[in-house]
Amino acid sequence: MADPYATVEVRNPNGRDAVFFVKMTFKNGRGLVVLSAGDQVSVPAKGRTTYRVFVIGSGHVEEIAHCEVDPIAVANW
């Protein structure tokens, strides 16, 4: 609880480096959204990057039961 975060792996199947917009939704035990977060993540060509999402600023960390990540991130070339 001192340093709450979630990690997400972003893969780039393309032949060139790209920046992807990643969106995550943190929900409570009843499925209600507690926090939404999104950020741009740089991923090398044909590579993957692990990105750490900090949730300490939400004020509702103890309510978070799980996280959902959009399965497809949009590339910003």
C-alpha positions as CSV (number, residue, x, y, z in Angstrom):
1,M,0.0,0.0,0.0
2,A,3.0,2.3,0.4
3,D,3.7,2.4,-3.4
4,P,0.6,1.0,-5.2
5,Y,1.0,0.3,-8.9
6,A,0.0,-2.0,-11.7
7,T,2.1,-3.1,-14.6
8,V,1.1,-3.7,-18.2
9,E,3.1,-5.2,-21.1
10,V,2.8,-3.4,-24.4
11,R,3.9,-5.3,-27.6
12,N,4.7,-3.7,-30.9
13,P,4.2,-6.2,-33.9
14,N,5.2,-3.5,-36.4
15,G,8.5,-3.1,-38.2
16,R,9.3,0.3,-36.7
17,D,9.4,2.0,-33.3
18,A,6.1,3.4,-32.2
19,V,4.4,5.2,-29.3
20,F,1.2,3.6,-28.1
21,F,-1.6,5.1,-26.1
22,V,-2.5,2.6,-23.3
23,K,-5.7,2.9,-21.3
24,M,-6.4,1.1,-18.0
25,T,-9.5,1.0,-15.9
26,F,-9.3,0.1,-12.2
27,K,-12.5,-1.3,-10.7
28,N,-13.8,-2.2,-7.2
29,G,-15.3,-5.5,-6.2
30,R,-18.7,-4.6,-7.6
31,G,-17.3,-3.7,-11.0
32,L,-17.6,0.0,-10.6
33,V,-14.8,2.2,-12.0
34,V,-12.6,3.7,-9.2
35,L,-9.9,5.2,-11.5
36,S,-9.1,5.4,-15.2
37,A,-5.6,6.0,-16.4
38,G,-3.9,6.3,-19.7
39,D,-0.5,7.2,-21.0
40,Q,1.8,7.1,-24.0
41,V,4.3,4.2,-24.0
42,S,7.2,4.0,-26.4
43,V,7.8,0.5,-27.8
44,P,10.7,-0.6,-30.1
45,A,9.9,-2.3,-33.4
46,K,9.0,-6.0,-33.0
47,G,9.5,-5.5,-29.2
48,R,7.7,-5.1,-25.9
49,T,7.9,-2.7,-23.0
50,T,6.6,-3.2,-19.5
51,Y,5.0,0.0,-18.2
52,R,4.3,0.7,-14.5
53,V,1.1,2.6,-13.8
54,F,1.1,4.4,-10.4
55,V,-2.3,4.7,-8.7
56,I,-1.2,6.4,-5.5
57,G,-2.9,9.7,-6.4
58,S,-6.4,8.2,-6.7
59,G,-7.2,8.3,-3.0
60,H,-9.2,5.1,-3.4
61,V,-6.4,2.5,-3.6
62,E,-7.9,0.2,-1.0
63,E,-11.1,0.0,-3.1
64,I,-9.4,-1.4,-6.2
65,A,-10.2,-5.0,-6.8
66,H,-8.9,-5.5,-10.3
67,C,-7.6,-3.7,-13.4
68,E,-8.8,-3.9,-17.0
69,V,-6.6,-2.9,-20.0
70,D,-7.8,-2.2,-23.4
71,P,-6.6,-5.1,-25.5
72,I,-5.5,-3.0,-28.4
73,A,-3.5,0.2,-28.0
74,V,-3.5,2.9,-30.7
75,A,-0.1,3.6,-32.3
76,N,1.0,7.2,-32.7
77,W,3.6,7.1,-35.4
